[in-house]
Amino acid sequence: MKVIWTVHNLAHHEGADFIDRLGYRLLARHSDLLIFHCRRALQGFHRQNWARGVTAQTVVMDHGNYDGVYPEPRAALTVREELGLDTARAVACCVGQIRPYKGVETAVEAVRRTNDVQLLVAGKVHEQLRPQLAAWQRELRSRLNVVNHKN
């Protein structure tokens, strides 16, 4: 069996420990092909000495896209109305995987300081952030610039 590893990231988003790094090295050594999405990632792989003892072929291949996976874009007014957002006010968005390193707390702090901007947080919330996000929702729910929308 051939082993192909797409080295999407050089470490977990929340950081890697000794066991993770050891696992990366072992996986690299036992892979037949390593795919990187950019030259910088390949260079980082070599800088971290993961390439030591690796005989796998390496390929730099652009990251794919999501054409045809998601619906076509719609008018901003339509989306704002569907989400219950004020169509006349600016929207700050934290969209995608809601993870600790993405700075949601910065967006929340900005919304605390103004009534001119609405905050939209949409995506799967990382377990580490769930208690904090719940606290932010309770704190900001009564304000006009926060909408709690669930499908």
C-alpha positions, 0 to 999 in steps of 0.5 A: 500500500502506498502512503500519500500525506498531504501536509496541509499544515506543519502543526495543529492550529492550536500547537503541537507537542512532542508526541505530535512532532514525533508522529509527523516525523514517523508519518513522513518517514513512512510516506511514499509521497508528500504533497505541500500546498506551497513552497514555504510549507515545503521549506518549513518542513525541511527547517523543522528537520522532519525531512531527515531520513525521508525518502518520499517524493515531494510535490508542491501542488496548489490547494484546490478550490470549492467551485460547485460545492457552495451556492453562488453568491447572493446579494448582500441585502438578501443575506442580511435580511435572511440573517436578521441583520440591519441592512444599513449598518456595517457587519464584522464577520468571524466565519468558518472554524471558530478557533482560539487563535482567530481573534474572536475576542478582538471582534467582540471587544470592537463591538462592545465599543460601538453601536455602528457595527454588527457582529456575525459569528458563524461556523463550528465553534472549537470546544475550547471557545464554547464557554467563552462564546456562550458568555459573550452571547449572554453579555451582548444579546441585549445589544442591538448589534448582536444577532443570534441566528440558528438554522 
